[in-house]
Amino acid sequence: MASRFEHPAGSYKKIFETCEDLSEPLPATVTGRIPTFLKGSLLRLGPGLFEVGDEPFYHLFDGQALMHKFDFKNGQVTYYRKFILTDAYVRAITEKRVVITEFGTCAYPDPCKNIFSRFFSYFKGVEVTDNCLVNVYPVGEDYYAVTETNYITKVNTDTLETLKKVDMCDYVNINGVTAHPHIEKDGTVYNIGNCMGKGATLAYNIVKTPPTQKDKSDPIEKSKVVVQFPSAERFKPSYVHSFGMSENYFVFVETPVKINLLKFLSAWSIRGSNYMDCFESNESQGTLFHIAKKDPGEYIDLKFKGAPIGMFHHINTYEDQGFIVVDLCSWKGFEFVYNYLWLANLRANWEEVKKAAMMAPQPEVRRYVIPLDVHKEEQGKNLVSLPYTTATATMHADGMIWLEPEVLFSGPRQAFEFPQINYKRYGGKNYTYAYGLGLNHFIPDRICKLNVKTKETWVWQEPDSYPSEPLFVQTPDGVDEDDGVLLTIVAAPGSQRPGYLLILNAKDLSEVARAEVDCTIPVTFHGMYKP
């Protein structure tokens, strides 16, 4: 599953360049045949504006949110995109400067204001960004573009118009929510975020938002906290990017990457500082695994621990014979991987890109197995009796249970990331296949498929082509787990048509069709297929 290509020409730099939005949808040139069951839209989010005037954005997660849409109709395909009219974007465009501090770029005070008005604006507190460049998902009948703060943005997925900015703090005790909710068949949405716990300590809340309401009221207003996880450190919550959910349990992985809240609050008011400045690693904590019952929500006070990893994406989580199987994309060690995602690093020449990645944490797809039935007297013995895994869980004298993973895939500086599965049918259930974006020294250059049971792998790759997260769409009458197609947007900067939607057969990653457009398409992170 490793990359077959080097990228000495450096054409990947193009996916980190500003582009224009489109005034109307562009027709795409189709090669192959678009499957007849594709009738909706592929929606994707990512950065599209990488500087404002002469002020650059510095980090991969700073560029202003651009929403992309490929529409399928009668075998034809069109491509459309629009910047989301967030406060961050509108004010930047209006004032021709960075107005709201982003993840790795700080906004300086307005040069036109005098020292007094600047001084007073500090006391209004920090303006948190609403730059929703990470994902889009449905809540009831609505769709929201999201990042990881308390602000989510309602969008019209047909016209790509921006509808309204919503502050989750108005409804639940939360400092922010992730861009990776879990969504049940009936439309119930679960998400997780940092919050203030009891007695001025930090904690993590799972928030449940119900599906479409009979009286057509907004489900977001009915959001409530269903369970709270404790924080290992009082003032330093871990960075949380996603969580696991099986049929009856939540799994929260508390990594050693911490947000230093005191630094966060003081730094912002004193000098130009951004979110990235406030991360630090706890080099002695390791990784803590927490579980909670889902309905009714109840934290289970068991201490599961493993070696330190960074972790952004859970792949899938399911229960089997008294165990919870937790598959995830890990990065070994306690260093924060986002330190390697500065745009200057990603836009460097290939040899420099490779050199930087040599220092970074190493990626690995891992399976952890958490025993639900734990007895104190079983010290020193492996509690995992599932026949098909080498993952272990060992009880220590102090009641802590040490977890060792089974490695599902590992290749030096070759990550299997942005994982997707047949979520509709196999989310939270025992499954076989995961699909992912292959990162080659952090540069996305292939689409991968992994059989988590046999470790067999498949790869789609073409030279100087930079795909995005593959989304699985089931064949309507499909029987097998992998009966369906993968949708991915590929940037091919050297080509006559520099961007295309690629449709692969999920069985073997063979090409089904592509739909090429006459414009470049920058990097996208996550998205969804809307039937």
C-alpha positions as CSV (number, residue, x, y, z in Angstrom):
1,M,0.0,0.0,0.0
2,A,3.1,2.2,-0.2
3,S,3.3,4.9,-2.9
4,R,5.0,3.8,-6.2
5,F,5.9,7.4,-7.1
6,E,8.2,10.2,-6.1
7,H,7.2,13.8,-6.8
8,P,10.4,15.7,-7.8
9,A,8.4,18.0,-10.1
10,G,6.6,19.4,-7.1
11,S,3.2,19.8,-8.8
12,Y,1.5,19.0,-5.5
13,K,2.2,22.6,-4.5
14,K,-0.7,23.6,-6.7
15,I,-3.3,22.1,-4.3
16,F,-2.3,24.7,-1.8
17,E,-3.0,27.7,-4.1
18,T,-5.9,30.2,-4.0
19,C,-8.6,29.7,-6.6
20,E,-11.7,31.6,-7.6
21,D,-15.2,30.6,-6.9
22,L,-17.5,29.8,-9.9
23,S,-20.4,32.0,-11.0
24,E,-22.2,28.9,-12.5
25,P,-21.7,25.2,-12.6
26,L,-19.2,23.9,-15.2
27,P,-20.0,20.9,-17.3
28,A,-17.5,18.1,-16.9
29,T,-16.1,15.9,-19.7
30,V,-16.9,12.3,-18.8
31,T,-14.8,9.3,-19.7
32,G,-16.2,5.8,-19.0
33,R,-19.8,5.5,-17.7
34,I,-21.3,7.2,-14.7
35,P,-23.2,4.5,-12.7
36,T,-26.9,5.1,-13.1
37,F,-27.5,5.0,-9.3
38,L,-25.4,8.1,-8.8
39,K,-28.1,10.8,-8.8
40,G,-27.2,13.3,-6.2
41,S,-24.2,15.4,-5.3
42,L,-20.7,14.9,-3.9
43,L,-20.1,17.7,-1.4
44,R,-16.5,18.5,-0.3
45,L,-14.9,21.2,1.9
46,G,-11.4,22.6,2.1
47,P,-9.4,25.8,2.0
48,G,-9.6,28.0,-1.2
49,L,-8.2,31.4,-0.2
50,F,-4.6,31.1,1.1
51,E,-3.9,34.8,1.5
52,V,-5.7,38.1,2.0
53,G,-4.1,41.0,0.2
54,D,-0.4,40.7,1.1
55,E,-1.1,38.8,4.3
56,P,-0.6,35.0,4.0
57,F,-2.3,32.2,5.9
58,Y,0.4,30.0,7.4
59,H,-1.2,26.6,8.2
60,L,-3.1,24.0,6.2
61,F,-6.2,24.6,8.4
62,D,-6.2,28.4,7.9
63,G,-7.3,29.0,4.3
64,Q,-10.9,30.2,3.9
65,A,-13.6,27.6,3.5
66,L,-14.6,26.7,-0.1
67,M,-17.4,24.3,-0.7
68,H,-17.2,22.1,-3.8
69,K,-20.1,20.2,-5.5
70,F,-20.2,17.6,-8.2
71,D,-23.7,16.9,-9.4
72,F,-24.8,13.7,-11.2
73,K,-27.7,13.8,-13.6
74,N,-28.6,11.3,-16.3
75,G,-24.9,10.2,-16.7
76,Q,-23.8,13.9,-17.0
77,V,-21.7,15.7,-14.4
78,T,-21.3,19.3,-13.4
79,Y,-18.8,21.0,-11.0
80,Y,-19.6,24.1,-8.9
81,R,-17.9,25.8,-6.0
82,K,-18.5,28.8,-3.7
83,F,-16.7,30.4,-0.8
84,I,-18.8,30.1,2.4
85,L,-19.7,33.6,3.6
86,T,-18.4,33.1,7.1
87,D,-17.6,36.1,9.3
88,A,-13.9,35.3,8.9
89,Y,-14.2,35.4,5.1
90,V,-16.5,38.3,4.7
91,R,-14.5,40.5,7.1
92,A,-11.2,39.5,5.5
93,I,-12.5,40.4,2.0
94,T,-14.0,43.6,3.2
95,E,-10.9,44.8,5.2
96,K,-8.4,43.2,2.8
97,R,-6.5,41.7,5.8
98,V,-6.7,38.7,8.2
99,V,-9.3,39.9,10.7
100,I,-10.1,36.7,12.7
101,T,-7.3,34.6,14.0
102,E,-7.2,31.2,12.4
103,F,-5.6,27.9,13.5
104,G,-2.0,28.9,12.7
105,T,-2.4,32.6,11.6
106,C,-3.0,35.4,14.1
107,A,-4.9,38.4,13.2
108,Y,-3.3,41.6,14.2
109,P,-5.3,44.5,15.6
110,D,-6.8,46.9,13.1
111,P,-4.0,49.3,12.2
112,C,-6.6,52.1,11.7
113,K,-7.6,51.9,15.4
114,N,-5.8,53.9,18.1
115,I,-4.3,52.3,21.2
116,F,-7.4,53.0,23.3
117,S,-9.9,51.3,21.1
118,R,-7.4,48.4,20.7
119,F,-7.1,48.1,24.4
120,F,-10.8,48.0,24.9
121,S,-11.4,45.4,22.2
122,Y,-9.2,43.0,24.1
123,F,-11.7,42.9,26.9
124,K,-14.5,41.8,24.6
125,G,-12.6,38.5,24.5
126,V,-11.2,36.6,21.6
127,E,-13.3,36.2,18.5
128,V,-13.3,32.6,17.7
129,T,-13.2,31.6,14.0
130,D,-16.2,30.3,12.1
131,N,-14.0,29.2,9.1
132,C,-15.9,25.9,8.4
133,L,-13.3,24.3,6.1
134,V,-13.3,20.8,7.4
135,N,-16.6,18.9,6.7
136,V,-20.3,19.1,5.9
137,Y,-23.0,16.9,7.5
138,P,-26.8,16.7,7.8
139,V,-28.8,17.7,10.9
140,G,-32.5,17.0,10.4
141,E,-33.4,18.5,7.0
142,D,-30.5,20.9,7.2
143,Y,-26.8,20.8,6.2
144,Y,-23.9,22.3,8.2
145,A,-20.4,23.2,7.1
146,V,-18.1,22.8,10.1
147,T,-14.7,23.2,11.6
148,E,-13.8,22.4,15.3
149,T,-15.0,25.5,17.1
150,N,-18.4,26.3,18.7
151,Y,-19.6,27.8,15.4
152,I,-21.2,25.8,12.6
153,T,-22.6,27.2,9.4
154,K,-25.9,26.2,7.8
155,V,-25.6,26.0,4.0
156,N,-27.9,25.4,1.1
157,T,-26.4,22.3,-0.6
158,D,-28.1,23.0,-3.9
159,T,-27.1,26.6,-4.4
160,L,-24.1,26.5,-2.0
161,E,-25.5,29.7,-0.4
162,T,-24.5,30.5,3.2
163,L,-27.7,30.5,5.3
164,K,-26.7,31.2,8.9
165,K,-24.0,31.0,11.6
166,V,-25.0,28.9,14.6
167,D,-23.3,29.0,18.0
168,M,-23.5,25.6,19.7
169,C,-22.7,27.3,23.0
170,D,-26.3,28.6,22.9
171,Y,-27.6,25.1,23.3
172,V,-25.1,22.9,25.2
173,N,-22.1,23.2,27.5
174,I,-19.4,22.8,25.0
175,N,-16.3,24.8,23.9
176,G,-16.3,23.4,20.5
177,V,-17.4,20.2,18.6
178,T,-15.5,18.0,16.2
179,A,-16.0,17.8,12.4
180,H,-16.6,14.1,12.8
181,P,-20.0,13.3,14.3
182,H,-21.6,9.9,14.2
183,I,-25.0,9.8,12.5
184,E,-27.5,7.0,13.1
185,K,-29.9,5.5,10.6
186,D,-32.8,7.7,11.9
187,G,-30.7,10.9,11.6
188,T,-29.7,11.2,15.3
189,V,-26.3,13.0,15.5
190,Y,-23.7,12.4,18.2
191,N,-20.6,14.6,18.6
192,I,-17.9,15.3,21.2
193,G,-16.2,18.4,22.5
194,N,-14.2,19.9,25.3
195,C,-16.3,21.5,28.1
196,M,-16.1,22.9,31.6
197,G,-16.8,20.0,34.0
198,K,-17.6,20.2,37.7
199,G,-15.5,22.4,40.0
200,A,-13.7,24.3,37.3
201,T,-12.1,21.2,35.8
202,L,-12.1,20.3,32.2
203,A,-14.0,17.5,30.7
204,Y,-15.4,16.2,27.4
205,N,-19.1,16.0,26.6
206,I,-20.9,13.8,24.1
207,V,-23.8,15.8,22.6
208,K,-26.8,14.2,21.0
209,T,-28.9,16.1,18.5
210,P,-32.2,14.4,17.6
211,P,-33.4,13.8,14.0
212,T,-36.0,15.8,12.1
213,Q,-38.8,17.0,14.5
214,K,-42.4,16.4,13.8
215,D,-43.3,20.0,14.4
216,K,-40.5,21.1,12.0
217,S,-38.6,22.9,14.8
218,D,-34.8,23.0,14.7
219,P,-33.3,19.8,16.1
220,I,-30.1,21.7,17.1
221,E,-32.2,23.5,19.7
222,K,-33.0,20.1,21.2
223,S,-29.3,19.1,21.5
224,K,-28.3,17.7,24.9
225,V,-25.3,16.3,26.7
226,V,-25.7,12.5,27.2
227,V,-22.4,11.6,28.9
228,Q,-19.3,13.3,30.2
229,F,-15.7,11.9,30.1
230,P,-13.2,13.2,32.7
231,S,-10.0,15.0,31.6
232,A,-6.6,13.5,32.8
233,E,-5.3,17.0,33.4
234,R,-7.3,19.7,35.2
235,F,-6.5,22.7,32.9
236,K,-5.2,20.9,29.9
237,P,-7.8,18.9,27.8
238,S,-6.5,16.7,25.1
239,Y,-7.1,17.7,21.5
240,V,-10.0,15.6,20.2
241,H,-10.7,15.2,16.5
242,S,-13.1,12.2,16.4
243,F,-14.5,9.5,18.6
244,G,-15.7,5.9,18.3
245,M,-19.3,4.7,18.5
246,S,-20.5,1.1,18.5
247,E,-24.1,-0.1,18.9
248,N,-24.0,0.4,22.6
249,Y,-20.8,2.3,23.5
250,F,-18.9,5.4,23.0
251,V,-15.1,5.2,22.9
252,F,-13.0,8.3,23.5
253,V,-9.2,8.2,23.0
254,E,-7.4,10.8,25.2
255,T,-4.1,11.4,23.5
256,P,-1.0,13.2,25.0
257,V,-1.6,16.2,22.7
258,K,-2.9,18.9,25.1
259,I,-4.4,22.3,24.8
260,N,-2.9,24.5,27.4
261,L,-5.9,26.6,28.3
262,L,-4.1,29.1,30.5
263,K,-1.6,29.8,27.8
264,F,-4.5,30.0,25.4
265,L,-6.4,32.6,27.3
266,S,-3.4,34.7,28.4
267,A,-1.5,34.6,25.1
268,W,-4.5,35.7,23.1
269,S,-5.0,38.9,25.1
270,I,-1.4,39.9,25.3
271,R,0.2,39.4,21.9
272,G,-0.5,38.0,18.4
273,S,-1.0,34.3,19.1
274,N,-2.9,31.5,17.4
275,Y,-4.4,28.1,18.2
276,M,-1.2,26.2,17.3
277,D,0.8,28.2,19.9
278,C,-1.4,26.6,22.6
279,F,-0.7,22.9,22.0
280,E,1.8,21.0,24.0
281,S,2.6,17.3,24.6
282,N,2.4,15.5,27.9
283,E,5.4,13.2,27.4
284,S,4.5,10.9,30.3
285,Q,0.8,10.4,30.1
286,G,0.6,7.8,27.3
287,T,-2.8,7.3,25.7
288,L,-5.9,6.8,27.7
289,F,-8.9,4.9,26.4
290,H,-12.3,5.8,27.9
291,I,-15.6,4.0,27.3
292,A,-19.2,4.9,28.2
293,K,-22.6,3.3,27.7
294,K,-24.6,5.0,25.0
295,D,-28.2,4.7,26.1
296,P,-28.7,5.8,28.9
297,G,-25.3,7.6,28.8
298,E,-23.1,6.3,31.6
299,Y,-19.3,6.7,32.0
300,I,-17.6,3.3,32.8
301,D,-14.8,4.0,35.3
302,L,-12.1,1.7,34.0
303,K,-8.6,2.8,33.3
304,F,-7.3,1.6,29.9
305,K,-4.0,2.8,28.8
306,G,-1.5,2.4,25.9
307,A,1.7,3.8,24.5
308,P,1.5,7.5,23.3
309,I,-0.1,8.1,19.9
310,G,-1.5,11.0,18.1
311,M,-4.9,10.2,16.6
312,F,-7.3,12.1,14.3
313,H,-9.5,9.5,12.7
314,H,-11.3,6.5,14.0
315,I,-12.0,4.0,11.3
316,N,-14.7,1.9,12.9
317,T,-15.7,0.6,16.4
318,Y,-17.8,-2.6,17.1
319,E,-18.6,-5.0,19.9
320,D,-17.8,-8.7,19.7
321,Q,-18.2,-11.3,22.4
322,G,-17.7,-9.0,25.3
323,F,-15.0,-6.8,23.7
324,I,-15.0,-3.5,21.9
325,V,-12.8,-3.5,18.8
326,V,-11.4,0.0,18.0
327,D,-9.8,0.5,14.6
328,L,-8.0,3.8,14.1
329,C,-5.3,5.7,12.2
330,S,-2.5,6.4,14.6
331,W,0.7,8.5,14.6
332,K,3.3,7.0,16.9
333,G,4.6,9.1,19.8
334,F,3.4,12.2,21.6
335,E,4.4,14.9,19.1
336,F,1.6,16.8,17.4
337,V,1.4,15.9,13.7
338,Y,-0.1,19.3,12.9
339,N,3.4,20.7,13.5
340,Y,4.3,19.2,10.1
341,L,1.3,20.7,8.2
342,W,2.5,24.3,7.9
343,L,1.9,25.4,4.3
344,A,5.6,26.3,4.0
345,N,6.5,22.6,4.7
346,L,3.8,21.3,2.3
347,R,4.9,23.7,-0.5
348,A,8.5,22.9,-0.2
349,N,10.5,21.0,-2.9
350,W,10.2,17.2,-2.8
351,E,13.5,16.5,-1.2
352,E,12.7,19.0,1.6
353,V,9.2,17.6,2.0
354,K,10.7,14.1,2.5
355,K,13.4,15.4,4.9
356,A,10.7,17.1,7.1
357,A,8.6,13.9,7.1
358,M,11.6,11.9,8.3
359,M,11.4,13.7,11.7
360,A,7.6,13.4,12.0
361,P,5.7,10.8,13.9
362,Q,5.2,7.5,11.9
363,P,1.7,6.6,10.8
364,E,0.2,3.2,11.5
365,V,-3.3,1.6,11.2
366,R,-4.0,-0.1,14.5
367,R,-6.7,-2.2,16.2
368,Y,-7.1,-1.9,19.9
369,V,-9.4,-4.4,21.8
370,I,-11.1,-3.2,25.0
371,P,-12.5,-5.9,27.3
372,L,-15.8,-5.0,28.9
373,D,-15.7,-7.7,31.6
374,V,-12.8,-6.9,33.8
375,H,-11.8,-8.7,37.0
376,K,-9.1,-7.3,39.4
377,E,-7.7,-10.7,40.2
378,E,-6.7,-11.5,36.6
379,Q,-3.4,-9.6,36.9
380,G,-0.7,-10.2,34.3
381,K,-2.8,-12.2,31.9
382,N,-4.1,-11.2,28.5
383,L,-7.8,-10.5,28.8
384,V,-8.5,-10.6,25.1
385,S,-9.8,-13.9,23.9
386,L,-11.1,-12.9,20.5
387,P,-9.6,-15.6,18.2
388,Y,-8.9,-13.3,15.2
389,T,-6.7,-10.6,16.8
390,T,-3.2,-10.3,18.3
391,A,-4.3,-7.1,20.2
392,T,-3.9,-7.6,24.0
393,A,-5.2,-6.1,27.3
394,T,-3.3,-6.8,30.5
395,M,-4.4,-6.0,34.0
396,H,-1.8,-4.3,36.2
397,A,-1.7,-4.4,40.0
398,D,-3.1,-0.8,40.3
399,G,-6.2,-1.8,38.3
400,M,-4.9,-0.1,35.1
401,I,-5.4,-2.2,32.0
402,W,-2.6,-1.9,29.4
403,L,-3.6,-2.2,25.8
404,E,-1.2,-3.3,23.0
405,P,-2.6,-3.0,19.5
406,E,-2.6,-5.3,16.5
407,V,-1.0,-3.5,13.5
408,L,-3.3,-3.6,10.5
409,F,-1.0,-1.6,8.2
410,S,2.4,0.1,8.6
411,G,4.7,1.6,6.0
412,P,7.4,4.2,6.7
413,R,6.1,7.7,6.0
414,Q,3.2,6.1,4.1
415,A,0.0,6.9,5.9
416,F,-3.4,5.3,5.4
417,E,-5.5,8.3,6.4
418,F,-8.9,10.0,5.9
419,P,-10.5,6.6,6.4
420,Q,-13.9,5.7,5.1
421,I,-16.1,2.5,5.3
422,N,-19.5,1.4,4.1
423,Y,-20.8,3.4,7.0
424,K,-24.6,3.1,6.3
425,R,-24.4,-0.7,6.6
426,Y,-21.3,-1.4,8.7
427,G,-20.8,1.7,11.0
428,G,-20.5,0.3,14.5
429,K,-20.6,-3.3,13.3
430,N,-18.1,-6.0,12.6
431,Y,-16.8,-5.1,9.1
432,T,-14.1,-6.1,6.6
433,Y,-13.0,-3.2,4.4
434,A,-11.6,0.3,5.0
435,Y,-10.8,2.8,2.3
436,G,-8.4,5.6,2.7
437,L,-6.3,8.4,1.2
438,G,-2.6,7.4,1.0
439,L,-0.2,10.1,2.2
440,N,3.3,9.9,0.9
441,H,5.4,12.1,3.3
442,F,2.2,14.0,4.0
443,I,1.5,14.5,0.2
444,P,-1.8,12.7,-0.9
445,D,-1.0,10.6,-3.9
446,R,-3.1,7.4,-3.9
447,I,-6.3,5.8,-2.9
448,C,-6.1,2.7,-0.8
449,K,-8.3,-0.2,0.3
450,L,-7.5,-2.4,3.3
451,N,-9.1,-5.7,4.3
452,V,-8.9,-5.4,8.1
453,K,-9.4,-9.1,8.6
454,T,-6.7,-10.4,6.2
455,K,-4.6,-7.2,5.8
456,E,-4.8,-7.5,2.0
457,T,-4.4,-4.1,0.3
458,W,-5.3,-2.5,-3.0
459,V,-4.0,0.8,-4.5
460,W,-5.1,3.3,-7.2
461,Q,-2.4,5.7,-8.2
462,E,-1.3,7.8,-11.2
463,P,1.8,10.0,-11.6
464,D,1.4,13.7,-10.6
465,S,-2.2,13.1,-9.4
466,Y,-3.3,14.1,-5.9
467,P,-6.6,12.6,-4.8
468,S,-8.7,13.4,-1.8
469,E,-10.6,11.3,0.8
470,P,-12.5,8.5,-0.9
471,L,-16.2,8.4,-0.1
472,F,-18.0,5.0,-0.5
473,V,-21.4,4.8,-2.2
474,Q,-23.3,1.5,-2.0
475,T,-24.8,-0.1,-5.1
476,P,-28.5,0.0,-4.3
477,D,-29.0,-3.8,-4.8
478,G,-25.5,-4.6,-3.5
479,V,-25.0,-7.7,-1.4
480,D,-21.4,-7.6,-0.4
481,E,-19.9,-5.0,1.9
482,D,-17.8,-3.6,-0.9
483,D,-20.5,-3.6,-3.6
484,G,-20.3,0.0,-4.6
485,V,-18.0,2.8,-5.8
486,L,-15.6,5.3,-4.3
487,L,-15.8,9.0,-5.2
488,T,-12.7,11.1,-4.9
489,I,-11.6,14.5,-6.3
490,V,-8.2,14.4,-8.0
491,A,-6.0,17.3,-8.7
492,A,-3.8,16.7,-11.7
493,P,-2.1,20.1,-12.1
494,G,0.0,19.2,-15.2
495,S,-2.9,17.9,-17.2
496,Q,-5.0,19.6,-19.9
497,R,-8.0,19.4,-17.5
498,P,-6.4,19.9,-14.1
499,G,-9.1,18.6,-11.9
500,Y,-11.5,15.6,-12.0
501,L,-14.0,13.5,-10.1
502,L,-12.8,9.9,-10.2
503,I,-15.1,7.0,-9.7
504,L,-13.5,3.7,-8.7
505,N,-15.0,0.2,-8.3
506,A,-14.8,-0.4,-4.5
507,K,-14.1,-4.1,-5.1
508,D,-10.7,-3.7,-6.7
509,L,-10.1,0.1,-7.2
510,S,-10.4,-0.2,-10.9
511,E,-11.5,2.9,-12.7
512,V,-15.2,3.2,-13.6
513,A,-15.3,6.7,-14.9
514,R,-13.9,10.2,-14.5
515,A,-15.4,13.6,-15.0
516,E,-12.8,16.3,-15.9
517,V,-13.1,20.0,-15.5
518,D,-11.2,23.0,-16.9
519,C,-10.1,24.4,-13.6
520,T,-7.7,23.6,-10.8
521,I,-9.2,22.2,-7.6
522,P,-7.4,22.8,-4.3
523,V,-7.1,20.3,-1.4
524,T,-10.3,19.2,0.2
525,F,-10.5,17.4,3.6
526,H,-13.9,15.8,4.2
527,G,-17.4,15.7,2.7
528,M,-20.4,13.5,1.9
529,Y,-22.4,12.0,-0.9
530,K,-26.0,13.4,-0.8
531,P,-28.3,11.1,-2.7
